[in-house]
Amino acid sequence: MEFNATLEQFLKYQLALEQEQPARLLYPAMAADTYDSFLH
């Protein structure tokens, strides 16, 4: 899955989770090279 599509899916899921279970935290899982390329 492309990074942008993955990010969009994560954000939608996070929004739904905030509405249903606001105390829960959502952590994305990704490969280290993806983290290094896009987020670090």
N, CA, C and O atoms as a Tripos MOL2 file, in Angstrom:
@<TRIPOS>MOLECULE
protein
  160   159    40     0     0
PROTEIN
NO_CHARGES

@<TRIPOS>ATOM
      1 N           0.8470   -1.1820    0.0000 N.3       1 MET1
      2 CA          0.0000    0.0000    0.0000 C.3       1 MET1
      3 C           0.8940    1.2490    0.0000 C.2       1 MET1
      4 O           1.9060    1.2960    0.7000 O.2       1 MET1
      5 N           0.5280    2.2060   -0.7530 N.am      2 GLU2
      6 CA          1.2790    3.4580   -0.8360 C.3       2 GLU2
      7 C           1.2270    4.2010    0.4980 C.2       2 GLU2
      8 O           0.2470    4.0970    1.2360 O.2       2 GLU2
      9 N           2.2910    4.9520    0.8040 N.am      3 PHE3
     10 CA          2.3940    5.6460    2.0830 C.3       3 PHE3
     11 C           1.2000    6.5610    2.3370 C.2       3 PHE3
     12 O           0.6380    6.5420    3.4330 O.2       3 PHE3
     13 N           0.8030    7.3560    1.3530 N.am      4 ASN4
     14 CA         -0.3100    8.2960    1.5490 C.3       4 ASN4
     15 C          -1.6150    7.5740    1.8500 C.2       4 ASN4
     16 O          -2.3880    8.0070    2.7040 O.2       4 ASN4
     17 N          -1.8560    6.4850    1.1550 N.am      5 ALA5
     18 CA         -3.0670    5.7070    1.4020 C.3       5 ALA5
     19 C          -3.0260    5.0810    2.7860 C.2       5 ALA5
     20 O          -4.0430    5.0180    3.4760 O.2       5 ALA5
     21 N          -1.8560    4.6210    3.1870 N.am      6 THR6
     22 CA         -1.6970    4.0370    4.5180 C.3       6 THR6
     23 C          -1.9300    5.0870    5.5910 C.2       6 THR6
     24 O          -2.6050    4.8210    6.5850 O.2       6 THR6
     25 N          -1.3800    6.2660    5.3980 N.am      7 LEU7
     26 CA         -1.5740    7.3520    6.3590 C.3       7 LEU7
     27 C          -3.0450    7.7420    6.4480 C.2       7 LEU7
     28 O          -3.5680    7.9610    7.5410 O.2       7 LEU7
     29 N          -3.7020    7.8280    5.3110 N.am      8 GLU8
     30 CA         -5.1270    8.1730    5.3080 C.3       8 GLU8
     31 C          -5.9470    7.1280    6.0640 C.2       8 GLU8
     32 O          -6.8400    7.4750    6.8360 O.2       8 GLU8
     33 N          -5.6460    5.8640    5.8430 N.am      9 GLN9
     34 CA         -6.3470    4.7930    6.5360 C.3       9 GLN9
     35 C          -6.0990    4.8830    8.0480 C.2       9 GLN9
     36 O          -7.0260    4.7030    8.8370 O.2       9 GLN9
     37 N          -4.8720    5.1560    8.4480 N.am     10 PHE10
     38 CA         -4.5350    5.2940    9.8650 C.3      10 PHE10
     39 C          -5.3230    6.4390   10.4970 C.2      10 PHE10
     40 O          -5.8810    6.2860   11.5840 O.2      10 PHE10
     41 N          -5.3680    7.5810    9.8230 N.am     11 LEU11
     42 CA         -6.0560    8.7450   10.3790 C.3      11 LEU11
     43 C          -7.5610    8.5060   10.5160 C.2      11 LEU11
     44 O          -8.1770    8.9390   11.4900 O.2      11 LEU11
     45 N          -8.1410    7.8230    9.5470 N.am     12 LYS12
     46 CA         -9.5730    7.4960    9.6370 C.3      12 LYS12
     47 C          -9.8310    6.5500   10.8030 C.2      12 LYS12
     48 O         -10.8020    6.7210   11.5400 O.2      12 LYS12
     49 N          -8.9800    5.5700   10.9680 N.am     13 TYR13
     50 CA         -9.1380    4.6220   12.0620 C.3      13 TYR13
     51 C          -8.9490    5.3310   13.4030 C.2      13 TYR13
     52 O          -9.6750    5.0560   14.3590 O.2      13 TYR13
     53 N          -7.9840    6.2340   13.4750 N.am     14 GLN14
     54 CA         -7.7430    6.9870   14.7030 C.3      14 GLN14
     55 C          -8.9650    7.8290   15.0670 C.2      14 GLN14
     56 O          -9.3460    7.8850   16.2360 O.2      14 GLN14
     57 N          -9.5710    8.4710   14.1030 N.am     15 LEU15
     58 CA        -10.7700    9.2730   14.3510 C.3      15 LEU15
     59 C         -11.9110    8.3990   14.8790 C.2      15 LEU15
     60 O         -12.5820    8.7700   15.8420 O.2      15 LEU15
     61 N         -12.1290    7.2540   14.2590 N.am     16 ALA16
     62 CA        -13.1870    6.3490   14.7110 C.3      16 ALA16
     63 C         -12.8950    5.8370   16.1190 C.2      16 ALA16
     64 O         -13.8050    5.7340   16.9410 O.2      16 ALA16
     65 N         -11.6450    5.5180   16.3990 N.am     17 LEU17
     66 CA        -11.2800    5.0320   17.7200 C.3      17 LEU17
     67 C         -11.4750    6.1120   18.7780 C.2      17 LEU17
     68 O         -11.9270    5.8130   19.8830 O.2      17 LEU17
     69 N         -11.1460    7.3550   18.4610 N.am     18 GLU18
     70 CA        -11.3430    8.4600   19.4050 C.3      18 GLU18
     71 C         -12.8170    8.6170   19.7750 C.2      18 GLU18
     72 O         -13.1400    8.9760   20.9080 O.2      18 GLU18
     73 N         -13.6960    8.3530   18.8350 N.am     19 GLN19
     74 CA        -15.1250    8.4900   19.0920 C.3      19 GLN19
     75 C         -15.6550    7.3430   19.9460 C.2      19 GLN19
     76 O         -16.5310    7.5400   20.7880 O.2      19 GLN19
     77 N         -15.1220    6.1540   19.7270 N.am     20 GLU20
     78 CA        -15.6150    4.9680   20.4260 C.3      20 GLU20
     79 C         -14.9040    4.7030   21.7430 C.2      20 GLU20
     80 O         -15.5380    4.3150   22.7240 O.2      20 GLU20
     81 N         -13.5910    4.9110   21.7730 N.am     21 GLN21
     82 CA        -12.7840    4.6150   22.9600 C.3      21 GLN21
     83 C         -11.7070    5.6950   23.1010 C.2      21 GLN21
     84 O         -10.5410    5.4430   22.7950 O.2      21 GLN21
     85 N         -12.0790    6.8850   23.5580 N.am     22 PRO22
     86 CA        -11.1550    8.0160   23.5580 C.3      22 PRO22
     87 C          -9.9220    7.8490   24.4330 C.2      22 PRO22
     88 O          -8.9340    8.5550   24.2300 O.2      22 PRO22
     89 N          -9.9480    6.9470   25.3890 N.am     23 ALA23
     90 CA         -8.7760    6.7620   26.2580 C.3      23 ALA23
     91 C          -7.6890    5.9140   25.6030 C.2      23 ALA23
     92 O          -6.5460    5.9080   26.0600 O.2      23 ALA23
     93 N          -8.0370    5.2080   24.5480 N.am     24 ARG24
     94 CA         -7.0550    4.3260   23.8870 C.3      24 ARG24
     95 C          -6.1530    5.1260   22.9570 C.2      24 ARG24
     96 O          -6.5810    6.0960   22.3310 O.2      24 ARG24
     97 N          -4.9010    4.7020   22.8790 N.am     25 LEU25
     98 CA         -3.9360    5.3080   21.9620 C.3      25 LEU25
     99 C          -3.6810    4.3650   20.8030 C.2      25 LEU25
    100 O          -3.6740    3.1450   20.9700 O.2      25 LEU25
    101 N          -3.4740    4.9310   19.6410 N.am     26 LEU26
    102 CA         -3.2010    4.1410   18.4500 C.3      26 LEU26
    103 C          -1.7670    4.4050   18.0160 C.2      26 LEU26
    104 O          -1.3750    5.5560   17.8250 O.2      26 LEU26
    105 N          -0.9950    3.3550   17.8630 N.am     27 TYR27
    106 CA          0.3940    3.4720   17.4430 C.3      27 TYR27
    107 C           0.5650    2.8180   16.0780 C.2      27 TYR27
    108 O           0.1830    1.6620   15.8950 O.2      27 TYR27
    109 N           1.1300    3.5400   15.1220 N.am     28 PRO28
    110 CA          1.3480    2.9350   13.8070 C.3      28 PRO28
    111 C           2.5680    2.0170   13.8350 C.2      28 PRO28
    112 O           3.5600    2.3070   14.5040 O.2      28 PRO28
    113 N           2.4840    0.9360   13.1210 N.am     29 ALA29
    114 CA          3.6190    0.0300   12.9500 C.3      29 ALA29
    115 C           4.1420    0.2060   11.5350 C.2      29 ALA29
    116 O           3.3690    0.2260   10.5780 O.2      29 ALA29
    117 N           5.4460    0.3330   11.4080 N.am     30 MET30
    118 CA          6.0340    0.4950   10.0780 C.3      30 MET30
    119 C           7.4720    0.0100   10.0920 C.2      30 MET30
    120 O           8.1040   -0.0900   11.1440 O.2      30 MET30
    121 N           7.9620   -0.2810    8.9330 N.am     31 ALA31
    122 CA          9.3510   -0.7030    8.7960 C.3      31 ALA31
    123 C          10.2830    0.4640    9.1180 C.2      31 ALA31
    124 O           9.9270    1.6250    8.9160 O.2      31 ALA31
    125 N          11.4530    0.1540    9.6120 N.am     32 ALA32
    126 CA         12.4220    1.1960   10.0040 C.3      32 ALA32
    127 C          12.8000    2.0720    8.8240 C.2      32 ALA32
    128 O          12.9490    3.2820    8.9940 O.2      32 ALA32
    129 N          12.9600    1.5080    7.6360 N.am     33 ASP33
    130 CA         13.3340    2.3330    6.4740 C.3      33 ASP33
    131 C          12.2190    3.2990    6.0820 C.2      33 ASP33
    132 O          12.4930    4.4000    5.6060 O.2      33 ASP33
    133 N          10.9720    2.8970    6.2780 N.am     34 THR34
    134 CA          9.8560    3.8050    6.0250 C.3      34 THR34
    135 C           9.8710    4.9590    7.0080 C.2      34 THR34
    136 O           9.6940    6.1140    6.6230 O.2      34 THR34
    137 N          10.0810    4.6480    8.2690 N.am     35 TYR35
    138 CA         10.1850    5.7040    9.3020 C.3      35 TYR35
    139 C          11.3120    6.6690    8.9570 C.2      35 TYR35
    140 O          11.1370    7.8870    8.9940 O.2      35 TYR35
    141 N          12.4610    6.1120    8.6230 N.am     36 ASP36
    142 CA         13.6150    6.9580    8.2960 C.3      36 ASP36
    143 C          13.3570    7.8290    7.0720 C.2      36 ASP36
    144 O          13.8040    8.9740    7.0250 O.2      36 ASP36
    145 N          12.6440    7.3030    6.0880 N.am     37 SER37
    146 CA         12.3950    8.0420    4.8470 C.3      37 SER37
    147 C          11.3720    9.1620    4.9970 C.2      37 SER37
    148 O          11.5240   10.2310    4.4050 O.2      37 SER37
    149 N          10.3230    8.9140    5.7940 N.am     38 PHE38
    150 CA          9.2000    9.8490    5.8260 C.3      38 PHE38
    151 C           9.0470   10.6250    7.1280 C.2      38 PHE38
    152 O           8.5570   11.7540    7.1100 O.2      38 PHE38
    153 N           9.4480   10.0580    8.2390 N.am     39 LEU39
    154 CA          9.0850   10.6550    9.5210 C.3      39 LEU39
    155 C          10.2710   11.0790   10.3850 C.2      39 LEU39
    156 O          10.0780   11.7080   11.4260 O.2      39 LEU39
    157 N          11.4410   10.7570    9.9870 N.am     40 HIS40
    158 CA         12.5890   11.0670   10.8460 C.3      40 HIS40
    159 C          13.3960   12.2030   10.2900 C.2      40 HIS40
    160 O          14.3990   12.5980   10.8840 O.2      40 HIS40
@<TRIPOS>BOND
     1     1     2 1
     2     2     3 1
     3     3     4 2
     4     3     5 am
     5     5     6 1
     6     6     7 1
     7     7     8 2
     8     7     9 am
     9     9    10 1
    10    10    11 1
    11    11    12 2
    12    11    13 am
    13    13    14 1
    14    14    15 1
    15    15    16 2
    16    15    17 am
    17    17    18 1
    18    18    19 1
    19    19    20 2
    20    19    21 am
    21    21    22 1
    22    22    23 1
    23    23    24 2
    24    23    25 am
    25    25    26 1
    26    26    27 1
    27    27    28 2
    28    27    29 am
    29    29    30 1
    30    30    31 1
    31    31    32 2
    32    31    33 am
    33    33    34 1
    34    34    35 1
    35    35    36 2
    36    35    37 am
    37    37    38 1
    38    38    39 1
    39    39    40 2
    40    39    41 am
    41    41    42 1
    42    42    43 1
    43    43    44 2
    44    43    45 am
    45    45    46 1
    46    46    47 1
    47    47    48 2
    48    47    49 am
    49    49    50 1
    50    50    51 1
    51    51    52 2
    52    51    53 am
    53    53    54 1
    54    54    55 1
    55    55    56 2
    56    55    57 am
    57    57    58 1
    58    58    59 1
    59    59    60 2
    60    59    61 am
    61    61    62 1
    62    62    63 1
    63    63    64 2
    64    63    65 am
    65    65    66 1
    66    66    67 1
    67    67    68 2
    68    67    69 am
    69    69    70 1
    70    70    71 1
    71    71    72 2
    72    71    73 am
    73    73    74 1
    74    74    75 1
    75    75    76 2
    76    75    77 am
    77    77    78 1
    78    78    79 1
    79    79    80 2
    80    79    81 am
    81    81    82 1
    82    82    83 1
    83    83    84 2
    84    83    85 am
    85    85    86 1
    86    86    87 1
    87    87    88 2
    88    87    89 am
    89    89    90 1
    90    90    91 1
    91    91    92 2
    92    91    93 am
    93    93    94 1
    94    94    95 1
    95    95    96 2
    96    95    97 am
    97    97    98 1
    98    98    99 1
    99    99   100 2
   100    99   101 am
   101   101   102 1
   102   102   103 1
   103   103   104 2
   104   103   105 am
   105   105   106 1
   106   106   107 1
   107   107   108 2
   108   107   109 am
   109   109   110 1
   110   110   111 1
   111   111   112 2
   112   111   113 am
   113   113   114 1
   114   114   115 1
   115   115   116 2
   116   115   117 am
   117   117   118 1
   118   118   119 1
   119   119   120 2
   120   119   121 am
   121   121   122 1
   122   122   123 1
   123   123   124 2
   124   123   125 am
   125   125   126 1
   126   126   127 1
   127   127   128 2
   128   127   129 am
   129   129   130 1
   130   130   131 1
   131   131   132 2
   132   131   133 am
   133   133   134 1
   134   134   135 1
   135   135   136 2
   136   135   137 am
   137   137   138 1
   138   138   139 1
   139   139   140 2
   140   139   141 am
   141   141   142 1
   142   142   143 1
   143   143   144 2
   144   143   145 am
   145   145   146 1
   146   146   147 1
   147   147   148 2
   148   147   149 am
   149   149   150 1
   150   150   151 1
   151   151   152 2
   152   151   153 am
   153   153   154 1
   154   154   155 1
   155   155   156 2
   156   155   157 am
   157   157   158 1
   158   158   159 1
   159   159   160 2
@<TRIPOS>SUBSTRUCTURE
     1 MET1         2 RESIDUE 1 A MET
     2 GLU2         6 RESIDUE 1 A GLU
     3 PHE3        10 RESIDUE 1 A PHE
     4 ASN4        14 RESIDUE 1 A ASN
     5 ALA5        18 RESIDUE 1 A ALA
     6 THR6        22 RESIDUE 1 A THR
     7 LEU7        26 RESIDUE 1 A LEU
     8 GLU8        30 RESIDUE 1 A GLU
     9 GLN9        34 RESIDUE 1 A GLN
    10 PHE10       38 RESIDUE 1 A PHE
    11 LEU11       42 RESIDUE 1 A LEU
    12 LYS12       46 RESIDUE 1 A LYS
    13 TYR13       50 RESIDUE 1 A TYR
    14 GLN14       54 RESIDUE 1 A GLN
    15 LEU15       58 RESIDUE 1 A LEU
    16 ALA16       62 RESIDUE 1 A ALA
    17 LEU17       66 RESIDUE 1 A LEU
    18 GLU18       70 RESIDUE 1 A GLU
    19 GLN19       74 RESIDUE 1 A GLN
    20 GLU20       78 RESIDUE 1 A GLU
    21 GLN21       82 RESIDUE 1 A GLN
    22 PRO22       86 RESIDUE 1 A PRO
    23 ALA23       90 RESIDUE 1 A ALA
    24 ARG24       94 RESIDUE 1 A ARG
    25 LEU25       98 RESIDUE 1 A LEU
    26 LEU26      102 RESIDUE 1 A LEU
    27 TYR27      106 RESIDUE 1 A TYR
    28 PRO28      110 RESIDUE 1 A PRO
    29 ALA29      114 RESIDUE 1 A ALA
    30 MET30      118 RESIDUE 1 A MET
    31 ALA31      122 RESIDUE 1 A ALA
    32 ALA32      126 RESIDUE 1 A ALA
    33 ASP33      130 RESIDUE 1 A ASP
    34 THR34      134 RESIDUE 1 A THR
    35 TYR35      138 RESIDUE 1 A TYR
    36 ASP36      142 RESIDUE 1 A ASP
    37 SER37      146 RESIDUE 1 A SER
    38 PHE38      150 RESIDUE 1 A PHE
    39 LEU39      154 RESIDUE 1 A LEU
    40 HIS40      158 RESIDUE 1 A HIS
